[in-house]
Amino acid sequence: MQEILNKLIDRYAIEPIQENRHNQAFVTIEKNRLPDVLTWLRDYEDYTHLAFITAVDYPEIEKIQLTYMLHNYILHTDLGLRVLLDRTRPEMVSIHHLWKQVATYQRELREMFGIDFPGSPGLQENFALEGWKDIPPMRRDFDTKEYSEKTYFPRPGRQTHDPKEYMKEKLYPSAKEDK
């Protein structure tokens, strides 16, 4: 693992590097360098498997972090490439030409986080949220409780319990009788 990390430092001047275990590390790179780094890792360093792409919303710093997780079957190592995007207009170059499954991940990330991937096939097609008009639901400023109360009606027979008192009553029913 250390050898590939040294190559990344030498070739792309990438730092800092976060090593989680002996066979897993994460690096943060500039978004315009991502296609080149991914291509080099896939074609020359045997990171042939794109395990997943995921995102994290950081409204406190106005960024969305994309993470591309690659796996090398020869060395049995995982390498995560992180890219920070501007949260107000998140856009990332599509890499669907490197791995076909990327188009599906990009559709999901557009729908759930509002990230645009220009040129990605089928990007504007619904992924899971047909007719969604609200802010992307995985953004941290999306209020799930407010959305549920606005969208779903209360059902008769439903009760709300204070969890602490409810568990005392369920776990220690005889204590209630002693009072």
C-alpha positions in Angstrom: 0.0 0.0 0.0 2.8 2.4 0.9 4.3 2.0 -2.6 1.1 3.2 -4.4 0.8 6.1 -1.9 4.4 7.1 -2.6 3.7 7.0 -6.4 0.6 9.2 -5.9 2.6 11.7 -3.9 5.4 11.7 -6.5 3.2 11.8 -9.6 0.3 14.0 -8.4 1.7 15.8 -5.3 -1.3 14.4 -3.4 -1.4 15.0 0.4 -2.7 14.5 3.0 -3.1 10.8 3.0 -5.3 9.1 5.6 -4.4 5.4 6.2 -7.2 3.6 8.0 -5.5 0.1 7.9 -2.6 -1.5 6.2 -4.7 -2.2 3.1 -7.0 0.9 3.0 -6.2 4.6 2.5 -8.0 7.8 1.4 -6.5 10.7 -0.5 -8.1 14.1 -1.3 -7.5 15.4 -4.8 -8.6 18.4 -6.9 -11.7 17.7 -8.9 -10.1 18.5 -12.2 -7.4 15.8 -11.6 -9.9 13.0 -10.8 -10.3 11.5 -14.3 -6.5 11.4 -14.8 -5.8 9.8 -11.4 -8.6 7.2 -11.8 -7.4 6.3 -15.3 -3.8 5.9 -14.1 -4.8 3.8 -11.1 -7.1 1.6 -13.3 -4.7 1.1 -16.2 -1.3 1.1 -14.6 -1.8 0.2 -10.9 -4.5 -2.5 -11.2 -7.2 -0.7 -9.3 -9.7 -2.2 -11.7 -12.8 -2.4 -9.5 -14.8 0.7 -8.7 -16.6 -0.5 -5.5 -18.8 2.6 -5.1 -19.2 6.3 -5.3 -20.7 8.1 -2.4 -21.2 11.7 -1.1 -21.3 13.5 2.2 -22.9 16.9 2.6 -20.9 19.5 4.7 -23.1 22.6 4.9 -20.9 24.1 7.6 -18.0 24.5 5.1 -20.3 24.8 2.0 -18.8 21.6 0.4 -20.0 18.2 -0.7 -17.4 15.5 -0.6 -17.5 12.8 -3.3 -15.6 9.5 -2.5 -14.7 7.1 -5.2 -13.6 3.7 -3.7 -11.3 1.5 -5.8 -10.2 -2.0 -5.1 -7.0 -3.8 -6.3 -7.6 -7.6 -6.5 -3.9 -8.4 -6.8 -2.8 -6.5 -3.7 -6.2 -6.7 -1.9 -6.1 -3.0 -1.1 -8.7 -0.3 -1.2 -8.0 3.3 -2.2 -10.6 6.0 -1.7 -10.3 9.2 -3.7 -12.1 12.2 -2.2 -13.1 15.3 -4.1 -14.6 18.4 -2.6 -17.3 20.2 -4.6 -18.8 23.6 -4.1 -22.2 23.0 -2.3 -24.0 25.9 -3.9 -23.5 24.5 -7.4 -22.1 21.0 -7.1 -20.8 19.7 -10.5 -18.3 16.9 -11.3 -17.0 15.6 -14.6 -18.5 12.3 -15.5 -16.3 9.2 -15.6 -18.9 6.9 -17.1 -16.4 6.1 -19.9 -14.1 4.4 -17.4 -16.7 2.1 -15.7 -20.2 1.6 -17.1 -21.9 1.3 -13.7 -20.8 4.9 -12.9 -23.8 6.2 -14.8 -26.1 4.6 -12.2 -24.2 6.0 -9.3 -24.2 9.5 -10.9 -28.0 9.4 -11.4 -28.4 8.5 -7.7 -26.1 11.3 -6.6 -27.8 13.8 -8.8 -31.2 12.9 -7.3 -30.2 12.5 -3.7 -27.6 15.3 -3.4 -28.2 17.6 -6.4 -24.7 16.9 -7.9 -24.6 17.5 -11.7 -22.5 15.2 -13.9 -22.6 16.9 -17.4 -22.5 14.3 -20.2 -23.5 11.4 -18.1 -26.0 9.1 -19.9 -29.5 9.1 -18.5 -28.7 11.6 -15.8 -32.0 13.4 -16.0 -34.1 10.2 -15.7 -35.7 9.5 -12.4 -33.7 7.2 -10.2 -36.0 6.6 -7.2 -37.8 9.9 -6.5 -40.4 10.3 -9.3 -41.8 13.8 -9.4 -39.6 15.1 -6.6 -39.8 18.9 -6.3 -38.1 19.5 -2.9 -34.4 20.0 -2.1 -32.4 16.8 -2.5 -33.3 14.6 0.5 -29.7 13.6 1.5 -28.7 17.2 1.9 -28.4 18.0 5.6 -30.7 21.0 5.4 -33.5 18.8 4.2 -36.0 18.5 7.2 -37.3 14.9 7.2 -39.7 15.5 10.0 -41.2 18.6 8.4 -41.5 16.8 5.1 -43.2 13.8 6.7 -45.7 15.9 8.6 -46.5 17.9 5.4 -46.8 14.9 3.2 -48.3 12.1 5.3 -51.5 12.2 7.3 -51.7 11.0 10.9 -53.4 7.6 11.2 -56.0 6.9 13.8 -54.9 4.8 16.7 -51.2 6.0 16.6 -49.8 7.2 19.9 -46.6 9.0 20.7 -44.8 7.9 23.9 -41.9 9.5 25.8 -39.3 6.8 25.1 -37.8 7.0 28.6 -41.1 6.6 30.4 -42.5 4.1 28.0 -39.5 1.8 28.5 -39.7 2.1 32.3 -43.3 1.1 32.1 -42.6 -1.9 29.7 -39.5 -3.1 31.5 -40.5 -2.5 35.1 -44.4 -2.7 35.3 -44.3 -3.7 39.0 -42.6 -0.4 39.9 -45.6 1.5 38.7 -47.9 -0.5 41.0 -45.6 0.1 44.0 -46.3 3.9 43.8 
